[in-house]
Amino acid sequence: METTDQATEGDPLKTGEDGAEAGTVPSATELKRKSCKELGFSKLSHWRTAVFFLSLFLCLTIVFAFSFIIPCPVRPQYLVTWNSSFPGAATYNFLAFEHANEDKVMDVLFILKTTEVTQNRSCADKGLSSPCVFLLALDGTHGENLWDCPLEPDFHWAQCGLERETGRTWDCLLSHSDKLTAIDKRTGTKIWQQSQPTGLRSSAPVLSVPDLDGDKVGDVALVASDNTQTQLVLLSGKTGDQIGTTVVLDSTETASHLLHRTEKGSYYVLLQKDTGLYGWALWKIAAKAKAGMDMGLKKDQHLERNASGTDGLVPIYESEVSRMLKTDETDDSSNLLVVAGKEVALLDGKHLELLWRFNTSSVLSEPSFGHFNKDGLIDVVIEEDIGNNTKRIIILDGKTGGVLWEVQLLASPNSPRPASIDTTNYFSVFMFWGLMPSESNSSEPVTSERRSYMLHPLYSNALLESTNVVDHIIAFKATLMERGRHAAYILLIGPKEEGAEGTVVLSKRKLKQDVPDSKVLHFGDGTTKSNEDIKEAFNRLRFSDW
């Protein structure tokens, strides 16, 4: 039988990896070499383990160290409700919400006419006659006085929110006595003060226009009017100095005005007159004020084709206009709502063209806005006078003008306009004032009864009724005090006559605070939920400014 040197599958002995025949005893040199390799790998494994645990230790040390060095942001602690009283004072229909400190909660600014705010802050301390005008900022968390700015009486108008994206170092502009004063919202410091422009006394709102004098700070425009003419004055946003000369429009009285920017980027001052709504191009105004210079402002050729050859006004909506307002106060290009005669109309902000029209008998108060459905378009809330001391609150679809929801309330006197606050569910919670007919204690016309109502769009056949306010309301606003949370409403209460002396009270109340003690009123058709389910739906709401 032949033999072979190659190991086969059936052989019990095989060749080793090191080339020696299997079963052969390794030499001492080979054993030494093998032991060294195993020892090297063992040392390397130990080093890797040590490095791993050292890295982990360092990471944990850094994490724990920075946890104490850089603490987590602390949410401001706020009172769900607070009241600040000012005896022997007068106030006006003005409320503004601004960040006057660094706690991320909106603070409240309002006007007070009094002799002194505190024992250490009086008119006499500033050399002013008593009583004088104070612009006050109260802390939104606790209602404490952050600052106050005493000014010469009398008060005419005030507007805040003018600092945003303009390069200005001030936020509020006040017209008082014969002066205009710009004030820093964080400190209450006067940034500049100028005499009122000669001519007619201006009226709010202040128009925030682009930089016209080349100092890289946005400027402002003031509009004044009487029954013979309308005047417009341009002021430097940096110093308050007048830019150029006063521009006069020989026309009938202007009841109201707004600034609008078209899709082409052209600015128009919209003037509400008894014959309709008209646009006055800012480039024309600037050219007249600066003797022919248009300051590089854009022109909208599409609108200018319809401009009058005599006064240069562009007709926007020709009807008996009684009110006009933006659907978004912070956007100069937003849609425009016009209340004219017996109709409410929505105009497209891009081209100032009609989107829809809704016929109505008579609109009682200034319309407001909110989101009743989830189509992303803002809806319109109006109060319609239907006679017999009764009003119909209607929510109109922002897309079509159709009726989305309605309810009838008794038109109680001193009832603020409706308000709304947006939620994270892409709809709004609405708040109304009046009196449900079934809740009236008498068949006689309502003289003093007034209650507030909240509407949840997902439970549209029920309202939450609250009776927590019985005093005379000077001003009312509902707002989001803190980004993403803390929805509240502010009430400014005082004497029945605006500017009359008495006790003035500014109060804040968290919106959800009214829910437990509110009464659930069911009406209309549809699935009826229990009172507990409806209240729980309000309590689960989370608010947002989108």
Residue, then its C-alpha position, 0 to 999 in steps of 0.5 A: m500500500e502506498t503512503t503519502d505525506q499529505a494529511t487527509e480528512g481521515d487522518p487523525l493528525k493534521t498540520g498545525e497553523d505554524g507549519a509544524e505537523a500536528g501532534t509534534v511537540p513545539s520547541a522551547t523557542e516557539l513556546k516562548r514566542k507564543s507566550c509573548k504574543e498572548l501577554g501583549f494582547s492581554k496588556l492591550s486589552h487592559w489598556r483599552t478597558a482603562v481608557f474606556f472607564l477614564s473617558l466615562f469618568l471624565c464625561l460624567t464629571i463634566v456633566f455633573a459639574f455643568s449641571f451645577i455651574i449652568p442651572c436649568p432655566v427657572r420658569p417665572q412664578y406668577l400669581v394666577t390673579w392680582n389687582s393693583s389699586f390707585p385711589g384718587a386717579a383717572t385713567y384712559n382706554f389704553l392697554a399695552f403688553e410688552h417685555a419691560n423686564e427679563d422674566k419672559v412674561m409680558d408686562v402691562l403698560f397703561i396710563l394714569k392721571t394722578t398726583e403721585v404713584t407712590q410716596n417717592r414718585s410724585c408730579a412735584d418731584k419732576g417739577l410738573s403741575s398736579p395732577c400729571v400723566f404717568l405711563l406705568a409698567l406693571d410686572g405681569t407676574h405679580g402686578e408690582n410697579l416696574w417703572d413709571c414715567p411722569l409727563e405733562p398733562d393732558f393726555h391725548w393718545a399713546q401707542c407701544g410696540l413701535e420698536r420691533e425690527t426698526g432699529r429704534t431705541w424706544d417702543c412707546l410714543l405718547s402725545h400729551s400737552d403740546k409734546l410728543t415723547a418717545i419712551d424706552k419700555r425697559t426703563g421708562t426713560k425718555i429717549w426724545q421729546q419734541s413739540q407737537p408739529t404745527g397745524l392740526r393735532s395728530s391722532a393714533p395710530v402712529l404709522s411705522v414707515p421705512d427709513l426716509d432720512g438715511d440714518k438707518v433707523g425706521d421713521v414714523a408718520l403722523v396723520a391729523s385731520d379736520n373737516t377741511q383737510t388732512q395733514l401728514v407729518l414725517l418724523s425721524g425715528k431716531t430724534g423725533d425731528q420733522i423730515g421735510t415739510t408738512v404734507v396737506l391733502d385738501s379733502t374731506e375729514t379722515a376718520s381713521h388711517l392705516l399703513h399698508r404694504t402691497e405685494k410689490g413692496s409699495y407702502y400706502v397710507l389708507l384713509q377712511k373717509d365718508t365716501g370710502l377707503y382710499g390709498w395715498a402712496l408713501w412715495k408721493i407723500a415723501a416726494k412732497a415733504k422732501a421737495g421732489m425726492d422719493m427716497g427710493l420707495k417702491k411704486d405699485q404701477h397696478l394700483e397707480r393706474n386708478a389714482s385720481g388725477t387731482d389728489g393722487l388718491v387710489p380708490i380701494y373700497e368706495s362705500e360708506v365706511s365706518r371702520m377698517l382694521k388689519t386682520d393681523e396688527t403686526d403685519d403691514s401686508s395682512n388682509l383688511l376688514v372693512v365695515a361699511g354701511k350694512e356690510v362687512a367686507l374682507l380685502d386681499g392684502k396683496h392686491l387690495e381686492l375684494l375677497w368676500r362680503f357679508n350683509t349685516s344690519s348694523v355692527l355694534s363694536e369693532p370686529s375681532f379675529g380668531h381661529f374657529n376652524k382649523d383651515g389656518l385662515i383667520d376668522v372674523v367675529i362681529e357683534e350685530d345689532i338685531g334690535n330689542n336690546t339684543k345682539r347676535i355674535i357671529i363668527l364668519d369664515g375667513k375664507t368664504g365669509g359664511v357663518l360658522w357659529e352664532v349666538q344671541l345675547l342681550a346687549s348689556p351696557n359697558s360690554p367690551r368687544p370679543a377677544s380670542i387666544d390661540t391654542t396649540n390645537y390650531f383653534s382659538v378660545f373666544m371670549f364675549w360679554g353680554l347676558m344670555p336671555s335665559e339668564s336675565n332676571s327681568s323682561e325689562p331692558v338690561t341696565s347693569e347686568r353683564r357677564s363674560y362667556m367663553l367658547h370652545p370651538l369643539y363644544s360649540n353648543a355650550l358656553l361657560e358663563s362667569t359673573n366675576v366682574v361688576d365694575h365699570i370697564i375702561a379697557f379689556k384685553a385677553t392675551l398670552m402672557e408667556r410664550g406657549r402658556h399663561a393665557a390671561y385677561i387684563l381689566l382696567i376698571g375705573p369711573k364711568e367717565e373716561g378721565a374722571e377722578g376715582t379709584v382705578v384698578l388694574s387686574k390680571r386673571k388667568l383664563k382657566q381660573d374662571v373655569p371651576d366656578s363658571k356655569v355651563l350653558h347648553f344651547g342649539d342642536g348637536t351632541t350634548k356633553s356633560n358639564e364636567d366634560i366641557k370644563e375638563a376640555f377647557n382645563r386641558l387646553r394649551f395655549s400658543d402664539w403660533 
